[in-house]
Amino acid sequence: MFLVVLNIFIELLYVGVCLLCFQHLMIEKGSLWESAAETTDGQKSTMKQYGPGE
C-alpha cells in the first residue's frame, strides 16, 4: 500500500514539474509575443517597466 501511494506521489510530482516547466515556456513565449506586439503599438508598459524614457 505504501509503495502505491509513493508511486502516485512521484507521478504527481513529475507531472507537476512538467506542467510548471511547460507553463514557464508558454509564459516566456507569451511575453515575447507581447513585447513584439507592444513595440508595434509603441506601448511597452506591461512587461518592461524600466522608466519613463523606455
N, CA, C and O atoms as a printed pandas DataFrame, in Angstrom:
     atom_number atom_name residue_name chain_id  residue_number  x_coord  y_coord  z_coord
0              1         N          MET        A               1    0.844   -1.205    0.000
1              2        CA          MET        A               1    0.000    0.000    0.000
2              3         C          MET        A               1    0.878    1.254    0.000
3              4         O          MET        A               1    0.606    2.214   -0.720
4              5         N          PHE        A               2    1.916    1.231    0.803
5              6        CA          PHE        A               2    2.798    2.401    0.883
6              7         C          PHE        A               2    3.479    2.657   -0.451
7              8         O          PHE        A               2    3.651    3.806   -0.858
8              9         N          LEU        A               3    3.865    1.585   -1.129
9             10        CA          LEU        A               3    4.535    1.738   -2.432
10            11         C          LEU        A               3    3.592    2.351   -3.460
11            12         O          LEU        A               3    4.011    3.158   -4.289
12            13         N          VAL        A               4    2.317    1.965   -3.404
13            14        CA          VAL        A               4    1.336    2.521   -4.341
14            15         C          VAL        A               4    1.188    4.020   -4.118
15            16         O          VAL        A               4    1.167    4.794   -5.074
16            17         N          VAL        A               5    1.083    4.432   -2.851
17            18        CA          VAL        A               5    0.963    5.856   -2.526
18            19         C          VAL        A               5    2.208    6.601   -2.960
19            20         O          VAL        A               5    2.121    7.701   -3.506
20            21         N          LEU        A               6    3.372    6.006   -2.719
21            22        CA          LEU        A               6    4.632    6.634   -3.110
22            23         C          LEU        A               6    4.710    6.788   -4.624
23            24         O          LEU        A               6    5.150    7.819   -5.133
24            25         N          ASN        A               7    4.277    5.752   -5.337
25            26        CA          ASN        A               7    4.293    5.786   -6.801
26            27         C          ASN        A               7    3.385    6.898   -7.322
27            28         O          ASN        A               7    3.777    7.649   -8.215
28            29         N          ILE        A               8    2.187    7.006   -6.776
29            30        CA          ILE        A               8    1.244    8.060   -7.188
30            31         C          ILE        A               8    1.837    9.432   -6.883
31            32         O          ILE        A               8    1.735   10.352   -7.694
32            33         N          PHE        A               9    2.455    9.564   -5.714
33            34        CA          PHE        A               9    3.047   10.845   -5.320
34            35         C          PHE        A               9    4.154   11.242   -6.290
35            36         O          PHE        A               9    4.241   12.400   -6.698
36            37         N          ILE        A              10    5.005   10.274   -6.662
37            38        CA          ILE        A              10    6.107   10.560   -7.591
38            39         C          ILE        A              10    5.551   10.950   -8.965
39            40         O          ILE        A              10    6.059   11.867   -9.610
40            41         N          GLU        A              11    4.521   10.256   -9.397
41            42        CA          GLU        A              11    3.918   10.593  -10.697
42            43         C          GLU        A              11    3.313   11.989  -10.671
43            44         O          GLU        A              11    3.484   12.759  -11.617
44            45         N          LEU        A              12    2.610   12.317   -9.601
45            46        CA          LEU        A              12    2.027   13.655   -9.477
46            47         C          LEU        A              12    3.115   14.716   -9.462
47            48         O          LEU        A              12    2.979   15.764  -10.094
48            49         N          LEU        A              13    4.202   14.442   -8.734
49            50        CA          LEU        A              13    5.316   15.379   -8.663
50            51         C          LEU        A              13    5.910   15.585  -10.058
51            52         O          LEU        A              13    6.197   16.711  -10.464
52            53         N          TYR        A              14    6.089   14.471  -10.786
53            54        CA          TYR        A              14    6.656   14.532  -12.137
54            55         C          TYR        A              14    5.765   15.352  -13.066
55            56         O          TYR        A              14    6.247   16.206  -13.811
56            57         N          VAL        A              15    4.454   15.081  -13.012
57            58        CA          VAL        A              15    3.501   15.823  -13.847
58            59         C          VAL        A              15    3.503   17.300  -13.463
59            60         O          VAL        A              15    3.436   18.171  -14.330
60            61         N          GLY        A              16    3.579   17.580  -12.155
61            62        CA          GLY        A              16    3.592   18.965  -11.694
62            63         C          GLY        A              16    4.805   19.713  -12.201
63            64         O          GLY        A              16    4.699   20.861  -12.633
64            65         N          VAL        A              17    5.972   19.060  -12.150
65            66        CA          VAL        A              17    7.191   19.698  -12.647
66            67         C          VAL        A              17    7.080   19.944  -14.144
67            68         O          VAL        A              17    7.455   21.013  -14.627
68            69         N          CYS        A              18    6.568   18.965  -14.881
69            70        CA          CYS        A              18    6.399   19.131  -16.332
70            71         C          CYS        A              18    5.460   20.300  -16.632
71            72         O          CYS        A              18    5.731   21.111  -17.517
72            73         N          LEU        A              19    4.343   20.380  -15.879
73            74        CA          LEU        A              19    3.391   21.474  -16.098
74            75         C          LEU        A              19    4.021   22.819  -15.783
75            76         O          LEU        A              19    3.806   23.796  -16.501
76            77         N          LEU        A              20    4.810   22.869  -14.691
77            78        CA          LEU        A              20    5.467   24.125  -14.330
78            79         C          LEU        A              20    6.435   24.558  -15.425
79            80         O          LEU        A              20    6.469   25.726  -15.813
80            81         N          CYS        A              21    7.234   23.588  -15.926
81            82        CA          CYS        A              21    8.193   23.920  -16.994
82            83         C          CYS        A              21    7.451   24.374  -18.245
83            84         O          CYS        A              21    7.839   25.354  -18.882
84            85         N          PHE        A              22    6.379   23.658  -18.596
85            86        CA          PHE        A              22    5.599   23.998  -19.787
86            87         C          PHE        A              22    4.980   25.382  -19.639
87            88         O          PHE        A              22    4.984   26.181  -20.575
88            89         N          GLN        A              23    4.443   25.657  -18.438
89            90        CA          GLN        A              23    3.832   26.964  -18.178
90            91         C          GLN        A              23    4.878   28.068  -18.294
91            92         O          GLN        A              23    4.610   29.132  -18.853
92            93         N          HIS        A              24    6.075   27.806  -17.760
93            94        CA          HIS        A              24    7.159   28.796  -17.835
94            95         C          HIS        A              24    7.524   29.072  -19.288
95            96         O          HIS        A              24    7.730   30.223  -19.675
96            97         N          LEU        A              25    7.605   28.009  -20.094
97            98        CA          LEU        A              25    7.923   28.189  -21.509
98            99         C          LEU        A              25    6.830   28.989  -22.208
99           100         O          LEU        A              25    7.122   29.882  -23.004
100          101         N          MET        A              26    5.580   28.672  -21.915
101          102        CA          MET        A              26    4.474   29.383  -22.555
102          103         C          MET        A              26    4.455   30.849  -22.118
103          104         O          MET        A              26    4.149   31.732  -22.919
104          105         N          ILE        A              27    4.780   31.107  -20.851
105          106        CA          ILE        A              27    4.820   32.496  -20.371
106          107         C          ILE        A              27    5.939   33.247  -21.091
107          108         O          ILE        A              27    5.765   34.400  -21.483
108          109         N          GLU        A              28    7.095   32.588  -21.263
109          110        CA          GLU        A              28    8.200   33.243  -21.962
110          111         C          GLU        A              28    7.804   33.536  -23.410
111          112         O          GLU        A              28    8.055   34.631  -23.913
112          113         N          LYS        A              29    7.186   32.560  -24.078
113          114        CA          LYS        A              29    6.734   32.785  -25.460
114          115         C          LYS        A              29    5.703   33.904  -25.496
115          116         O          LYS        A              29    5.744   34.774  -26.365
116          117         N          GLY        A              30    4.774   33.870  -24.535
117          118        CA          GLY        A              30    3.732   34.895  -24.489
118          119         C          GLY        A              30    4.316   36.282  -24.275
119          120         O          GLY        A              30    3.874   37.251  -24.892
120          121         N          SER        A              31    5.319   36.374  -23.393
121          122        CA          SER        A              31    5.916   37.688  -23.135
122          123         C          SER        A              31    6.667   38.162  -24.373
123          124         O          SER        A              31    6.684   39.355  -24.674
124          125         N          LEU        A              32    7.292   37.222  -25.096
125          126        CA          LEU        A              32    7.976   37.604  -26.329
126          127         C          LEU        A              32    6.967   38.138  -27.338
127          128         O          LEU        A              32    7.191   39.167  -27.975
128          129         N          TRP        A              33    5.846   37.417  -27.474
129          130        CA          TRP        A              33    4.811   37.875  -28.400
130          131         C          TRP        A              33    4.247   39.222  -27.947
131          132         O          TRP        A              33    4.001   40.109  -28.764
132          133         N          GLU        A              34    4.046   39.365  -26.631
133          134        CA          GLU        A              34    3.501   40.626  -26.112
134          135         C          GLU        A              34    4.438   41.783  -26.395
135          136         O          GLU        A              34    4.003   42.850  -26.828
136          137         N          SER        A              35    5.742   41.570  -26.150
137          138        CA          SER        A              35    6.694   42.659  -26.366
138          139         C          SER        A              35    6.748   43.008  -27.853
139          140         O          SER        A              35    6.882   44.176  -28.218
140          141         N          ALA        A              36    6.643   41.984  -28.709
141          142        CA          ALA        A              36    6.647   42.254  -30.151
142          143         C          ALA        A              36    5.403   43.051  -30.535
143          144         O          ALA        A              36    5.478   43.983  -31.337
144          145         N          ALA        A              37    4.259   42.680  -29.959
145          146        CA          ALA        A              37    3.023   43.397  -30.261
146          147         C          ALA        A              37    3.069   44.815  -29.688
147          148         O          ALA        A              37    2.553   45.753  -30.295
148          149         N          GLU        A              38    3.690   44.962  -28.515
149          150        CA          GLU        A              38    3.740   46.279  -27.887
150          151         C          GLU        A              38    4.640   47.229  -28.662
151          152         O          GLU        A              38    4.361   48.426  -28.732
152          153         N          THR        A              39    5.721   46.707  -29.247
153          154        CA          THR        A              39    6.613   47.594  -29.986
154          155         C          THR        A              39    5.893   48.155  -31.207
155          156         O          THR        A              39    6.156   49.288  -31.611
156          157         N          THR        A              40    4.986   47.375  -31.802
157          158        CA          THR        A              40    4.247   47.888  -32.954
158          159         C          THR        A              40    3.261   48.973  -32.502
159          160         O          THR        A              40    3.004   49.926  -33.237
160          161         N          ASP        A              41    2.713   48.824  -31.292
161          162        CA          ASP        A              41    1.791   49.830  -30.773
162          163         C          ASP        A              41    2.518   51.016  -30.159
163          164         O          ASP        A              41    1.946   52.095  -30.004
164          165         N          GLY        A              42    3.795   50.805  -29.807
165          166        CA          GLY        A              42    4.538   51.885  -29.172
166          167         C          GLY        A              42    4.277   51.983  -27.686
167          168         O          GLY        A              42    4.537   53.020  -27.077
168          169         N          GLN        A              43    3.759   50.900  -27.084
169          170        CA          GLN        A              43    3.491   50.904  -25.644
170          171         C          GLN        A              43    4.214   49.714  -25.026
171          172         O          GLN        A              43    3.875   48.564  -25.304
172          173         N          LYS        A              44    5.210   49.990  -24.188
173          174        CA          LYS        A              44    5.932   48.914  -23.505
174          175         C          LYS        A              44    5.698   49.048  -22.002
175          176         O          LYS        A              44    6.629   49.338  -21.250
176          177         N          SER        A              45    4.470   48.840  -21.570
177          178        CA          SER        A              45    4.169   49.084  -20.162
178          179         C          SER        A              45    3.923   47.793  -19.387
179          180         O          SER        A              45    4.138   47.755  -18.176
180          181         N          THR        A              46    3.475   46.732  -20.067
181          182        CA          THR        A              46    3.077   45.540  -19.309
182          183         C          THR        A              46    4.280   44.778  -18.782
183          184         O          THR        A              46    4.388   44.564  -17.575
184          185         N          MET        A              47    5.187   44.362  -19.657
185          186        CA          MET        A              47    6.287   43.520  -19.222
186          187         C          MET        A              47    7.469   44.344  -18.734
187          188         O          MET        A              47    8.003   44.081  -17.657
188          189         N          LYS        A              48    7.882   45.336  -19.511
189          190        CA          LYS        A              48    9.088   46.081  -19.167
190          191         C          LYS        A              48    8.705   47.411  -18.517
191          192         O          LYS        A              48    8.049   48.251  -19.133
192          193         N          GLN        A              49    9.117   47.582  -17.291
193          194        CA          GLN        A              49    8.850   48.840  -16.589
194          195         C          GLN        A              49   10.172   49.396  -16.083
195          196         O          GLN        A              49   10.460   49.336  -14.888
196          197         N          TYR        A              50   10.973   49.935  -16.989
197          198        CA          TYR        A              50   12.280   50.463  -16.611
198          199         C          TYR        A              50   12.165   51.903  -16.137
199          200         O          TYR        A              50   12.661   52.261  -15.069
200          201         N          GLY        A              51   11.506   52.718  -16.945
201          202        CA          GLY        A              51   11.378   54.120  -16.564
202          203         C          GLY        A              51   10.579   54.859  -17.608
203          204         O          GLY        A              51   10.091   54.244  -18.557
204          205         N          PRO        A              52   10.431   56.161  -17.461
205          206        CA          PRO        A              52    9.642   56.938  -18.419
206          207         C          PRO        A              52   10.319   57.034  -19.784
207          208         O          PRO        A              52    9.648   57.250  -20.793
208          209         N          GLY        A              53   11.658   56.872  -19.824
209          210        CA          GLY        A              53   12.355   57.018  -21.105
210          211         C          GLY        A              53   12.121   55.845  -22.031
211          212         O          GLY        A              53   12.135   55.994  -23.252
212          213         N          GLU        A              54   11.902   54.651  -21.436
213          214        CA          GLU        A              54   11.777   53.490  -22.297
214          215         C          GLU        A              54   10.358   53.057  -22.450
215          216         O          GLU        A              54   10.081   52.084  -23.151
